[in-house]
Amino acid sequence: MKERRRRRSTRTHEALELLLEAVKERSDISSIAIVDGRGLVLAGTGSEHELMVLGNVAAPAASGAFDAHCEQLTEGTDVLSCPLALGEKKMYLAALGARVARMPEAARGVTRILKTG
């Protein structure tokens, strides 16, 4: 398997930030974050306002329960959100923008980092 990472870290939070920055650079998005089941942003890159929006909409977007409040918060952009496979913990990889390049691969990378950290 070819190693594509140019920068890496053994510290969990820094590794997550590096991964999210790389995904943002290769995608047509303005922000991306890892959000827990309570809506707290654990790591992310983008404006503070957009990270707050992702905290509010990650779970509803992943489950298909988008309501009028979520629509209002994300007016003018698309939301991409997928659940992360972390046992009992509910967590999401979520982004605002038009397209995330290789979203499933990014989700697997986040899961791998969180499981080893």
Jmol script that loads the backbone (N, CA, C; Angstrom):
load data "model"
ATOM      1  N   MET A   1       0.841  -1.177   0.000  1.00  0.00           N
ATOM      2  CA  MET A   1       0.000   0.000   0.000  1.00  0.00           C
ATOM      3  C   MET A   1       0.890   1.245   0.000  1.00  0.00           C
ATOM      4  N   LYS A   2       0.607   2.165  -0.869  1.00  0.00           N
ATOM      5  CA  LYS A   2       1.404   3.372  -0.999  1.00  0.00           C
ATOM      6  C   LYS A   2       1.084   4.335   0.141  1.00  0.00           C
ATOM      7  N   GLU A   3       2.109   4.875   0.762  1.00  0.00           N
ATOM      8  CA  GLU A   3       1.947   5.854   1.843  1.00  0.00           C
ATOM      9  C   GLU A   3       1.787   7.234   1.215  1.00  0.00           C
ATOM     10  N   ARG A   4       0.628   7.888   1.444  1.00  0.00           N
ATOM     11  CA  ARG A   4       0.364   9.192   0.854  1.00  0.00           C
ATOM     12  C   ARG A   4       0.589  10.343   1.826  1.00  0.00           C
ATOM     13  N   ARG A   5       0.641  10.057   3.113  1.00  0.00           N
ATOM     14  CA  ARG A   5       0.769  11.131   4.092  1.00  0.00           C
ATOM     15  C   ARG A   5       2.151  11.758   4.013  1.00  0.00           C
ATOM     16  N   ARG A   6       2.179  13.070   3.989  1.00  0.00           N
ATOM     17  CA  ARG A   6       3.445  13.793   3.977  1.00  0.00           C
ATOM     18  C   ARG A   6       3.801  14.258   5.381  1.00  0.00           C
ATOM     19  N   ARG A   7       2.788  14.552   6.171  1.00  0.00           N
ATOM     20  CA  ARG A   7       2.994  14.994   7.543  1.00  0.00           C
ATOM     21  C   ARG A   7       2.213  14.064   8.442  1.00  0.00           C
ATOM     22  N   ARG A   8       2.796  13.720   9.571  1.00  0.00           N
ATOM     23  CA  ARG A   8       2.119  12.843  10.512  1.00  0.00           C
ATOM     24  C   ARG A   8       2.530  13.218  11.921  1.00  0.00           C
ATOM     25  N   SER A   9       1.775  12.720  12.886  1.00  0.00           N
ATOM     26  CA  SER A   9       2.070  12.978  14.285  1.00  0.00           C
ATOM     27  C   SER A   9       1.667  11.765  15.110  1.00  0.00           C
ATOM     28  N   THR A  10       2.359  11.554  16.199  1.00  0.00           N
ATOM     29  CA  THR A  10       1.987  10.476  17.121  1.00  0.00           C
ATOM     30  C   THR A  10       0.992  10.977  18.161  1.00  0.00           C
ATOM     31  N   ARG A  11       0.764  12.286  18.223  1.00  0.00           N
ATOM     32  CA  ARG A  11      -0.213  12.852  19.161  1.00  0.00           C
ATOM     33  C   ARG A  11      -1.581  12.861  18.493  1.00  0.00           C
ATOM     34  N   THR A  12      -2.566  12.308  19.171  1.00  0.00           N
ATOM     35  CA  THR A  12      -3.897  12.097  18.587  1.00  0.00           C
ATOM     36  C   THR A  12      -4.501  13.370  18.027  1.00  0.00           C
ATOM     37  N   HIS A  13      -4.590  14.432  18.823  1.00  0.00           N
ATOM     38  CA  HIS A  13      -5.260  15.652  18.358  1.00  0.00           C
ATOM     39  C   HIS A  13      -4.532  16.260  17.166  1.00  0.00           C
ATOM     40  N   GLU A  14      -3.215  16.290  17.224  1.00  0.00           N
ATOM     41  CA  GLU A  14      -2.442  16.835  16.109  1.00  0.00           C
ATOM     42  C   GLU A  14      -2.608  15.970  14.858  1.00  0.00           C
ATOM     43  N   ALA A  15      -2.630  14.660  15.015  1.00  0.00           N
ATOM     44  CA  ALA A  15      -2.832  13.761  13.871  1.00  0.00           C
ATOM     45  C   ALA A  15      -4.195  14.003  13.230  1.00  0.00           C
ATOM     46  N   LEU A  16      -5.225  14.200  14.062  1.00  0.00           N
ATOM     47  CA  LEU A  16      -6.564  14.484  13.532  1.00  0.00           C
ATOM     48  C   LEU A  16      -6.571  15.806  12.775  1.00  0.00           C
ATOM     49  N   GLU A  17      -5.958  16.836  13.350  1.00  0.00           N
ATOM     50  CA  GLU A  17      -5.909  18.141  12.686  1.00  0.00           C
ATOM     51  C   GLU A  17      -5.187  18.046  11.340  1.00  0.00           C
ATOM     52  N   LEU A  18      -4.074  17.325  11.292  1.00  0.00           N
ATOM     53  CA  LEU A  18      -3.338  17.162  10.033  1.00  0.00           C
ATOM     54  C   LEU A  18      -4.186  16.451   8.984  1.00  0.00           C
ATOM     55  N   LEU A  19      -4.901  15.412   9.399  1.00  0.00           N
ATOM     56  CA  LEU A  19      -5.764  14.685   8.468  1.00  0.00           C
ATOM     57  C   LEU A  19      -6.879  15.588   7.955  1.00  0.00           C
ATOM     58  N   LEU A  20      -7.531  16.324   8.853  1.00  0.00           N
ATOM     59  CA  LEU A  20      -8.627  17.201   8.443  1.00  0.00           C
ATOM     60  C   LEU A  20      -8.136  18.304   7.510  1.00  0.00           C
ATOM     61  N   GLU A  21      -6.981  18.870   7.787  1.00  0.00           N
ATOM     62  CA  GLU A  21      -6.417  19.892   6.897  1.00  0.00           C
ATOM     63  C   GLU A  21      -6.136  19.317   5.513  1.00  0.00           C
ATOM     64  N   ALA A  22      -5.612  18.098   5.450  1.00  0.00           N
ATOM     65  CA  ALA A  22      -5.330  17.460   4.158  1.00  0.00           C
ATOM     66  C   ALA A  22      -6.615  17.205   3.378  1.00  0.00           C
ATOM     67  N   VAL A  23      -7.659  16.743   4.064  1.00  0.00           N
ATOM     68  CA  VAL A  23      -8.946  16.502   3.398  1.00  0.00           C
ATOM     69  C   VAL A  23      -9.510  17.820   2.880  1.00  0.00           C
ATOM     70  N   LYS A  24      -9.428  18.876   3.680  1.00  0.00           N
ATOM     71  CA  LYS A  24      -9.945  20.188   3.267  1.00  0.00           C
ATOM     72  C   LYS A  24      -9.204  20.698   2.036  1.00  0.00           C
ATOM     73  N   GLU A  25      -7.886  20.521   2.010  1.00  0.00           N
ATOM     74  CA  GLU A  25      -7.088  20.989   0.876  1.00  0.00           C
ATOM     75  C   GLU A  25      -7.453  20.285  -0.424  1.00  0.00           C
ATOM     76  N   ARG A  26      -7.803  19.003  -0.369  1.00  0.00           N
ATOM     77  CA  ARG A  26      -8.081  18.249  -1.598  1.00  0.00           C
ATOM     78  C   ARG A  26      -9.561  18.250  -1.977  1.00  0.00           C
ATOM     79  N   SER A  27     -10.388  18.930  -1.194  1.00  0.00           N
ATOM     80  CA  SER A  27     -11.835  18.893  -1.405  1.00  0.00           C
ATOM     81  C   SER A  27     -12.388  20.281  -1.681  1.00  0.00           C
ATOM     82  N   ASP A  28     -13.621  20.319  -2.133  1.00  0.00           N
ATOM     83  CA  ASP A  28     -14.322  21.576  -2.376  1.00  0.00           C
ATOM     84  C   ASP A  28     -15.212  21.867  -1.168  1.00  0.00           C
ATOM     85  N   ILE A  29     -14.557  22.133  -0.016  1.00  0.00           N
ATOM     86  CA  ILE A  29     -15.277  22.401   1.229  1.00  0.00           C
ATOM     87  C   ILE A  29     -14.659  23.613   1.917  1.00  0.00           C
ATOM     88  N   SER A  30     -15.444  24.235   2.794  1.00  0.00           N
ATOM     89  CA  SER A  30     -14.933  25.381   3.552  1.00  0.00           C
ATOM     90  C   SER A  30     -14.596  25.013   4.984  1.00  0.00           C
ATOM     91  N   SER A  31     -15.136  23.897   5.485  1.00  0.00           N
ATOM     92  CA  SER A  31     -14.816  23.452   6.842  1.00  0.00           C
ATOM     93  C   SER A  31     -15.077  21.961   6.971  1.00  0.00           C
ATOM     94  N   ILE A  32     -14.379  21.350   7.931  1.00  0.00           N
ATOM     95  CA  ILE A  32     -14.554  19.924   8.203  1.00  0.00           C
ATOM     96  C   ILE A  32     -14.250  19.703   9.678  1.00  0.00           C
ATOM     97  N   ALA A  33     -15.013  18.791  10.300  1.00  0.00           N
ATOM     98  CA  ALA A  33     -14.837  18.574  11.737  1.00  0.00           C
ATOM     99  C   ALA A  33     -15.202  17.157  12.144  1.00  0.00           C
ATOM    100  N   ILE A  34     -14.666  16.771  13.292  1.00  0.00           N
ATOM    101  CA  ILE A  34     -15.080  15.550  13.973  1.00  0.00           C
ATOM    102  C   ILE A  34     -15.965  16.013  15.116  1.00  0.00           C
ATOM    103  N   VAL A  35     -17.187  15.508  15.144  1.00  0.00           N
ATOM    104  CA  VAL A  35     -18.197  15.958  16.103  1.00  0.00           C
ATOM    105  C   VAL A  35     -18.667  14.765  16.913  1.00  0.00           C
ATOM    106  N   ASP A  36     -18.802  14.953  18.233  1.00  0.00           N
ATOM    107  CA  ASP A  36     -19.294  13.842  19.051  1.00  0.00           C
ATOM    108  C   ASP A  36     -20.822  13.835  19.086  1.00  0.00           C
ATOM    109  N   GLY A  37     -21.393  12.856  19.746  1.00  0.00           N
ATOM    110  CA  GLY A  37     -22.841  12.684  19.790  1.00  0.00           C
ATOM    111  C   GLY A  37     -23.593  13.797  20.484  1.00  0.00           C
ATOM    112  N   ARG A  38     -22.884  14.620  21.259  1.00  0.00           N
ATOM    113  CA  ARG A  38     -23.510  15.764  21.938  1.00  0.00           C
ATOM    114  C   ARG A  38     -23.413  17.038  21.114  1.00  0.00           C
ATOM    115  N   GLY A  39     -22.741  16.965  19.969  1.00  0.00           N
ATOM    116  CA  GLY A  39     -22.582  18.133  19.121  1.00  0.00           C
ATOM    117  C   GLY A  39     -21.327  18.939  19.401  1.00  0.00           C
ATOM    118  N   LEU A  40     -20.417  18.390  20.195  1.00  0.00           N
ATOM    119  CA  LEU A  40     -19.163  19.085  20.480  1.00  0.00           C
ATOM    120  C   LEU A  40     -18.144  18.789  19.381  1.00  0.00           C
ATOM    121  N   VAL A  41     -17.504  19.824  18.887  1.00  0.00           N
ATOM    122  CA  VAL A  41     -16.471  19.666  17.868  1.00  0.00           C
ATOM    123  C   VAL A  41     -15.176  19.271  18.576  1.00  0.00           C
ATOM    124  N   LEU A  42     -14.689  18.073  18.281  1.00  0.00           N
ATOM    125  CA  LEU A  42     -13.471  17.562  18.909  1.00  0.00           C
ATOM    126  C   LEU A  42     -12.217  18.015  18.179  1.00  0.00           C
ATOM    127  N   ALA A  43     -12.328  18.183  16.878  1.00  0.00           N
ATOM    128  CA  ALA A  43     -11.226  18.670  16.051  1.00  0.00           C
ATOM    129  C   ALA A  43     -11.845  19.207  14.774  1.00  0.00           C
ATOM    130  N   GLY A  44     -11.221  20.203  14.186  1.00  0.00           N
ATOM    131  CA  GLY A  44     -11.776  20.731  12.952  1.00  0.00           C
ATOM    132  C   GLY A  44     -10.907  21.809  12.353  1.00  0.00           C
ATOM    133  N   THR A  45     -11.224  22.124  11.109  1.00  0.00           N
ATOM    134  CA  THR A  45     -10.557  23.207  10.422  1.00  0.00           C
ATOM    135  C   THR A  45     -11.612  23.965   9.625  1.00  0.00           C
ATOM    136  N   GLY A  46     -11.527  25.290   9.679  1.00  0.00           N
ATOM    137  CA  GLY A  46     -12.523  26.155   9.073  1.00  0.00           C
ATOM    138  C   GLY A  46     -12.842  27.281  10.037  1.00  0.00           C
ATOM    139  N   SER A  47     -13.789  28.133   9.661  1.00  0.00           N
ATOM    140  CA  SER A  47     -14.123  29.262  10.532  1.00  0.00           C
ATOM    141  C   SER A  47     -14.826  28.776  11.799  1.00  0.00           C
ATOM    142  N   GLU A  48     -14.690  29.561  12.857  1.00  0.00           N
ATOM    143  CA  GLU A  48     -15.330  29.217  14.129  1.00  0.00           C
ATOM    144  C   GLU A  48     -16.841  29.070  13.953  1.00  0.00           C
ATOM    145  N   HIS A  49     -17.440  29.967  13.160  1.00  0.00           N
ATOM    146  CA  HIS A  49     -18.885  29.904  12.924  1.00  0.00           C
ATOM    147  C   HIS A  49     -19.273  28.600  12.225  1.00  0.00           C
ATOM    148  N   GLU A  50     -18.539  28.236  11.181  1.00  0.00           N
ATOM    149  CA  GLU A  50     -18.874  27.009  10.452  1.00  0.00           C
ATOM    150  C   GLU A  50     -18.653  25.765  11.303  1.00  0.00           C
ATOM    151  N   LEU A  51     -17.644  25.774  12.164  1.00  0.00           N
ATOM    152  CA  LEU A  51     -17.439  24.631  13.055  1.00  0.00           C
ATOM    153  C   LEU A  51     -18.600  24.510  14.036  1.00  0.00           C
ATOM    154  N   MET A  52     -19.134  25.649  14.503  1.00  0.00           N
ATOM    155  CA  MET A  52     -20.312  25.634  15.367  1.00  0.00           C
ATOM    156  C   MET A  52     -21.509  25.052  14.611  1.00  0.00           C
ATOM    157  N   VAL A  53     -21.662  25.442  13.357  1.00  0.00           N
ATOM    158  CA  VAL A  53     -22.749  24.900  12.530  1.00  0.00           C
ATOM    159  C   VAL A  53     -22.591  23.386  12.401  1.00  0.00           C
ATOM    160  N   LEU A  54     -21.393  22.917  12.125  1.00  0.00           N
ATOM    161  CA  LEU A  54     -21.173  21.473  11.996  1.00  0.00           C
ATOM    162  C   LEU A  54     -21.519  20.743  13.288  1.00  0.00           C
ATOM    163  N   GLY A  55     -21.214  21.344  14.430  1.00  0.00           N
ATOM    164  CA  GLY A  55     -21.589  20.739  15.703  1.00  0.00           C
ATOM    165  C   GLY A  55     -23.088  20.551  15.827  1.00  0.00           C
ATOM    166  N   ASN A  56     -23.848  21.478  15.262  1.00  0.00           N
ATOM    167  CA  ASN A  56     -25.309  21.414  15.331  1.00  0.00           C
ATOM    168  C   ASN A  56     -25.937  20.477  14.313  1.00  0.00           C
ATOM    169  N   VAL A  57     -25.295  20.297  13.168  1.00  0.00           N
ATOM    170  CA  VAL A  57     -25.959  19.562  12.082  1.00  0.00           C
ATOM    171  C   VAL A  57     -25.357  18.202  11.749  1.00  0.00           C
ATOM    172  N   ALA A  58     -24.219  17.845  12.328  1.00  0.00           N
ATOM    173  CA  ALA A  58     -23.554  16.585  11.959  1.00  0.00           C
ATOM    174  C   ALA A  58     -24.445  15.371  12.184  1.00  0.00           C
ATOM    175  N   ALA A  59     -25.008  15.237  13.374  1.00  0.00           N
ATOM    176  CA  ALA A  59     -25.845  14.065  13.679  1.00  0.00           C
ATOM    177  C   ALA A  59     -27.116  14.037  12.838  1.00  0.00           C
ATOM    178  N   PRO A  60     -27.874  15.154  12.763  1.00  0.00           N
ATOM    179  CA  PRO A  60     -29.078  15.114  11.924  1.00  0.00           C
ATOM    180  C   PRO A  60     -28.777  14.831  10.450  1.00  0.00           C
ATOM    181  N   ALA A  61     -27.680  15.377   9.940  1.00  0.00           N
ATOM    182  CA  ALA A  61     -27.334  15.141   8.534  1.00  0.00           C
ATOM    183  C   ALA A  61     -26.992  13.677   8.296  1.00  0.00           C
ATOM    184  N   ALA A  62     -26.270  13.065   9.220  1.00  0.00           N
ATOM    185  CA  ALA A  62     -25.882  11.658   9.059  1.00  0.00           C
ATOM    186  C   ALA A  62     -27.073  10.721   9.158  1.00  0.00           C
ATOM    187  N   SER A  63     -28.079  11.105   9.953  1.00  0.00           N
ATOM    188  CA  SER A  63     -29.237  10.225  10.160  1.00  0.00           C
ATOM    189  C   SER A  63     -30.409  10.544   9.240  1.00  0.00           C
ATOM    190  N   GLY A  64     -30.313  11.632   8.485  1.00  0.00           N
ATOM    191  CA  GLY A  64     -31.412  12.016   7.602  1.00  0.00           C
ATOM    192  C   GLY A  64     -32.527  12.753   8.317  1.00  0.00           C
ATOM    193  N   ALA A  65     -32.257  13.271   9.517  1.00  0.00           N
ATOM    194  CA  ALA A  65     -33.274  13.969  10.316  1.00  0.00           C
ATOM    195  C   ALA A  65     -33.067  15.484  10.263  1.00  0.00           C
ATOM    196  N   PHE A  66     -32.742  15.994   9.102  1.00  0.00           N
ATOM    197  CA  PHE A  66     -32.495  17.423   8.920  1.00  0.00           C
ATOM    198  C   PHE A  66     -33.800  18.179   9.072  1.00  0.00           C
ATOM    199  N   ASP A  67     -33.849  19.164   9.968  1.00  0.00           N
ATOM    200  CA  ASP A  67     -35.075  19.933  10.189  1.00  0.00           C
ATOM    201  C   ASP A  67     -34.896  21.363   9.674  1.00  0.00           C
ATOM    202  N   ALA A  68     -35.910  22.200   9.892  1.00  0.00           N
ATOM    203  CA  ALA A  68     -35.887  23.575   9.396  1.00  0.00           C
ATOM    204  C   ALA A  68     -34.726  24.368   9.999  1.00  0.00           C
ATOM    205  N   HIS A  69     -34.411  24.120  11.267  1.00  0.00           N
ATOM    206  CA  HIS A  69     -33.298  24.820  11.915  1.00  0.00           C
ATOM    207  C   HIS A  69     -31.975  24.463  11.232  1.00  0.00           C
ATOM    208  N   CYS A  70     -31.776  23.197  10.932  1.00  0.00           N
ATOM    209  CA  CYS A  70     -30.564  22.760  10.224  1.00  0.00           C
ATOM    210  C   CYS A  70     -30.502  23.384   8.834  1.00  0.00           C
ATOM    211  N   GLU A  71     -31.628  23.421   8.153  1.00  0.00           N
ATOM    212  CA  GLU A  71     -31.689  24.040   6.817  1.00  0.00           C
ATOM    213  C   GLU A  71     -31.281  25.504   6.892  1.00  0.00           C
ATOM    214  N   GLN A  72     -31.780  26.193   7.918  1.00  0.00           N
ATOM    215  CA  GLN A  72     -31.458  27.609   8.083  1.00  0.00           C
ATOM    216  C   GLN A  72     -29.964  27.803   8.353  1.00  0.00           C
ATOM    217  N   LEU A  73     -29.399  26.969   9.204  1.00  0.00           N
ATOM    218  CA  LEU A  73     -27.977  27.083   9.537  1.00  0.00           C
ATOM    219  C   LEU A  73     -27.065  26.841   8.337  1.00  0.00           C
ATOM    220  N   THR A  74     -27.507  26.009   7.404  1.00  0.00           N
ATOM    221  CA  THR A  74     -26.655  25.617   6.279  1.00  0.00           C
ATOM    222  C   THR A  74     -27.099  26.208   4.950  1.00  0.00           C
ATOM    223  N   GLU A  75     -27.944  27.221   4.994  1.00  0.00           N
ATOM    224  CA  GLU A  75     -28.440  27.832   3.765  1.00  0.00           C
ATOM    225  C   GLU A  75     -27.274  28.296   2.891  1.00  0.00           C
ATOM    226  N   GLY A  76     -27.301  27.902   1.631  1.00  0.00           N
ATOM    227  CA  GLY A  76     -26.274  28.311   0.682  1.00  0.00           C
ATOM    228  C   GLY A  76     -25.102  27.355   0.552  1.00  0.00           C
ATOM    229  N   THR A  77     -25.119  26.264   1.295  1.00  0.00           N
ATOM    230  CA  THR A  77     -24.036  25.283   1.197  1.00  0.00           C
ATOM    231  C   THR A  77     -24.596  23.886   1.410  1.00  0.00           C
ATOM    232  N   ASP A  78     -23.817  22.900   1.097  1.00  0.00           N
ATOM    233  CA  ASP A  78     -24.210  21.509   1.331  1.00  0.00           C
ATOM    234  C   ASP A  78     -23.528  20.991   2.586  1.00  0.00           C
ATOM    235  N   VAL A  79     -24.146  19.989   3.200  1.00  0.00           N
ATOM    236  CA  VAL A  79     -23.582  19.326   4.377  1.00  0.00           C
ATOM    237  C   VAL A  79     -23.305  17.879   4.012  1.00  0.00           C
ATOM    238  N   LEU A  80     -22.132  17.410   4.355  1.00  0.00           N
ATOM    239  CA  LEU A  80     -21.783  16.001   4.186  1.00  0.00           C
ATOM    240  C   LEU A  80     -21.436  15.491   5.573  1.00  0.00           C
ATOM    241  N   SER A  81     -22.037  14.400   5.990  1.00  0.00           N
ATOM    242  CA  SER A  81     -21.768  13.869   7.323  1.00  0.00           C
ATOM    243  C   SER A  81     -21.871  12.355   7.298  1.00  0.00           C
ATOM    244  N   CYS A  82     -20.919  11.704   7.925  1.00  0.00           N
ATOM    245  CA  CYS A  82     -20.992  10.249   8.024  1.00  0.00           C
ATOM    246  C   CYS A  82     -20.612   9.826   9.440  1.00  0.00           C
ATOM    247  N   PRO A  83     -21.302   8.809   9.947  1.00  0.00           N
ATOM    248  CA  PRO A  83     -20.973   8.311  11.285  1.00  0.00           C
ATOM    249  C   PRO A  83     -19.630   7.593  11.261  1.00  0.00           C
ATOM    250  N   LEU A  84     -18.936   7.636  12.387  1.00  0.00           N
ATOM    251  CA  LEU A  84     -17.655   6.948  12.528  1.00  0.00           C
ATOM    252  C   LEU A  84     -17.865   5.679  13.343  1.00  0.00           C
ATOM    253  N   ALA A  85     -17.227   4.612  12.946  1.00  0.00           N
ATOM    254  CA  ALA A  85     -17.380   3.312  13.610  1.00  0.00           C
ATOM    255  C   ALA A  85     -16.462   3.236  14.827  1.00  0.00           C
ATOM    256  N   LEU A  86     -17.006   3.613  15.981  1.00  0.00           N
ATOM    257  CA  LEU A  86     -16.219   3.628  17.213  1.00  0.00           C
ATOM    258  C   LEU A  86     -16.963   2.957  18.358  1.00  0.00           C
ATOM    259  N   GLY A  87     -17.527   1.798  18.115  1.00  0.00           N
ATOM    260  CA  GLY A  87     -18.239   1.070  19.158  1.00  0.00           C
ATOM    261  C   GLY A  87     -19.467   1.817  19.632  1.00  0.00           C
ATOM    262  N   GLU A  88     -19.569   2.020  20.933  1.00  0.00           N
ATOM    263  CA  GLU A  88     -20.730   2.685  21.523  1.00  0.00           C
ATOM    264  C   GLU A  88     -20.704   4.202  21.363  1.00  0.00           C
ATOM    265  N   LYS A  89     -19.528   4.772  21.121  1.00  0.00           N
ATOM    266  CA  LYS A  89     -19.411   6.225  20.982  1.00  0.00           C
ATOM    267  C   LYS A  89     -20.035   6.675  19.671  1.00  0.00           C
ATOM    268  N   LYS A  90     -20.859   7.711  19.746  1.00  0.00           N
ATOM    269  CA  LYS A  90     -21.422   8.304  18.536  1.00  0.00           C
ATOM    270  C   LYS A  90     -20.543   9.484  18.149  1.00  0.00           C
ATOM    271  N   MET A  91     -19.966   9.391  16.948  1.00  0.00           N
ATOM    272  CA  MET A  91     -19.131  10.461  16.421  1.00  0.00           C
ATOM    273  C   MET A  91     -19.352  10.559  14.919  1.00  0.00           C
ATOM    274  N   TYR A  92     -19.069  11.749  14.393  1.00  0.00           N
ATOM    275  CA  TYR A  92     -19.330  12.018  12.984  1.00  0.00           C
ATOM    276  C   TYR A  92     -18.167  12.783  12.363  1.00  0.00           C
ATOM    277  N   LEU A  93     -17.931  12.518  11.094  1.00  0.00           N
ATOM    278  CA  LEU A  93     -17.047  13.332  10.277  1.00  0.00           C
ATOM    279  C   LEU A  93     -17.981  14.152   9.404  1.00  0.00           C
ATOM    280  N   ALA A  94     -17.929  15.474   9.550  1.00  0.00           N
ATOM    281  CA  ALA A  94     -18.880  16.333   8.844  1.00  0.00           C
ATOM    282  C   ALA A  94     -18.156  17.489   8.169  1.00  0.00           C
ATOM    283  N   ALA A  95     -18.718  17.935   7.042  1.00  0.00           N
ATOM    284  CA  ALA A  95     -18.102  19.021   6.284  1.00  0.00           C
ATOM    285  C   ALA A  95     -19.171  19.899   5.658  1.00  0.00           C
ATOM    286  N   LEU A  96     -18.812  21.150   5.423  1.00  0.00           N
ATOM    287  CA  LEU A  96     -19.658  22.087   4.687  1.00  0.00           C
ATOM    288  C   LEU A  96     -18.977  22.386   3.364  1.00  0.00           C
ATOM    289  N   GLY A  97     -19.723  22.284   2.274  1.00  0.00           N
ATOM    290  CA  GLY A  97     -19.175  22.560   0.956  1.00  0.00           C
ATOM    291  C   GLY A  97     -19.832  21.699  -0.092  1.00  0.00           C
ATOM    292  N   ALA A  98     -19.198  21.597  -1.233  1.00  0.00           N
ATOM    293  CA  ALA A  98     -19.803  20.900  -2.362  1.00  0.00           C
ATOM    294  C   ALA A  98     -19.378  19.437  -2.480  1.00  0.00           C
ATOM    295  N   ARG A  99     -18.119  19.129  -2.136  1.00  0.00           N
ATOM    296  CA  ARG A  99     -17.637  17.773  -2.383  1.00  0.00           C
ATOM    297  C   ARG A  99     -16.441  17.478  -1.492  1.00  0.00           C
ATOM    298  N   VAL A 100     -16.481  16.326  -0.855  1.00  0.00           N
ATOM    299  CA  VAL A 100     -15.326  15.860  -0.077  1.00  0.00           C
ATOM    300  C   VAL A 100     -14.684  14.723  -0.859  1.00  0.00           C
ATOM    301  N   ALA A 101     -13.423  14.903  -1.213  1.00  0.00           N
ATOM    302  CA  ALA A 101     -12.704  13.861  -1.943  1.00  0.00           C
ATOM    303  C   ALA A 101     -12.411  12.691  -1.009  1.00  0.00           C
ATOM    304  N   ARG A 102     -12.847  11.517  -1.407  1.00  0.00           N
ATOM    305  CA  ARG A 102     -12.581  10.274  -0.673  1.00  0.00           C
ATOM    306  C   ARG A 102     -13.060  10.327   0.780  1.00  0.00           C
ATOM    307  N   MET A 103     -14.328  10.704   0.975  1.00  0.00           N
ATOM    308  CA  MET A 103     -14.903  10.800   2.329  1.00  0.00           C
ATOM    309  C   MET A 103     -14.807   9.480   3.097  1.00  0.00           C
ATOM    310  N   PRO A 104     -15.146   8.323   2.502  1.00  0.00           N
ATOM    311  CA  PRO A 104     -15.026   7.070   3.267  1.00  0.00           C
ATOM    312  C   PRO A 104     -13.590   6.805   3.730  1.00  0.00           C
ATOM    313  N   GLU A 105     -12.625   7.116   2.881  1.00  0.00           N
ATOM    314  CA  GLU A 105     -11.216   6.941   3.248  1.00  0.00           C
ATOM    315  C   GLU A 105     -10.849   7.868   4.410  1.00  0.00           C
ATOM    316  N   ALA A 106     -11.340   9.103   4.368  1.00  0.00           N
ATOM    317  CA  ALA A 106     -11.078  10.050   5.453  1.00  0.00           C
ATOM    318  C   ALA A 106     -11.698   9.559   6.756  1.00  0.00           C
ATOM    319  N   ALA A 107     -12.920   9.032   6.685  1.00  0.00           N
ATOM    320  CA  ALA A 107     -13.588   8.503   7.882  1.00  0.00           C
ATOM    321  C   ALA A 107     -12.803   7.333   8.469  1.00  0.00           C
ATOM    322  N   ARG A 108     -12.285   6.472   7.616  1.00  0.00           N
ATOM    323  CA  ARG A 108     -11.463   5.350   8.103  1.00  0.00           C
ATOM    324  C   ARG A 108     -10.184   5.855   8.769  1.00  0.00           C
ATOM    325  N   GLY A 109      -9.590   6.897   8.214  1.00  0.00           N
ATOM    326  CA  GLY A 109      -8.389   7.481   8.805  1.00  0.00           C
ATOM    327  C   GLY A 109      -8.658   8.068  10.180  1.00  0.00           C
ATOM    328  N   VAL A 110      -9.764   8.789  10.314  1.00  0.00           N
ATOM    329  CA  VAL A 110     -10.146   9.352  11.614  1.00  0.00           C
ATOM    330  C   VAL A 110     -10.365   8.230  12.620  1.00  0.00           C
ATOM    331  N   THR A 111     -11.094   7.204  12.210  1.00  0.00           N
ATOM    332  CA  THR A 111     -11.369   6.073  13.101  1.00  0.00           C
ATOM    333  C   THR A 111     -10.074   5.405  13.544  1.00  0.00           C
ATOM    334  N   ARG A 112      -9.158   5.203  12.621  1.00  0.00           N
ATOM    335  CA  ARG A 112      -7.870   4.579  12.953  1.00  0.00           C
ATOM    336  C   ARG A 112      -7.107   5.419  13.975  1.00  0.00           C
ATOM    337  N   ILE A 113      -7.067   6.731  13.777  1.00  0.00           N
ATOM    338  CA  ILE A 113      -6.353   7.618  14.704  1.00  0.00           C
ATOM    339  C   ILE A 113      -6.995   7.584  16.086  1.00  0.00           C
ATOM    340  N   LEU A 114      -8.325   7.653  16.134  1.00  0.00           N
ATOM    341  CA  LEU A 114      -9.015   7.657  17.427  1.00  0.00           C
ATOM    342  C   LEU A 114      -8.849   6.333  18.167  1.00  0.00           C
ATOM    343  N   LYS A 115      -8.810   5.234  17.434  1.00  0.00           N
ATOM    344  CA  LYS A 115      -8.656   3.928  18.085  1.00  0.00           C
ATOM    345  C   LYS A 115      -7.248   3.720  18.629  1.00  0.00           C
ATOM    346  N   THR A 116      -6.253   4.318  17.988  1.00  0.00           N
ATOM    347  CA  THR A 116      -4.880   4.134  18.459  1.00  0.00           C
ATOM    348  C   THR A 116      -4.483   5.178  19.489  1.00  0.00           C
ATOM    349  N   GLY A 117      -5.264   6.279  19.572  1.00  0.00           N
ATOM    350  CA  GLY A 117      -4.913   7.369  20.492  1.00  0.00           C
ATOM    351  C   GLY A 117      -5.467   7.211  21.791  1.00  0.00           C
TER     352      GLY A 117
END
end "model"
wireframe off; spacefill off
backbone 0.3
color backbone group
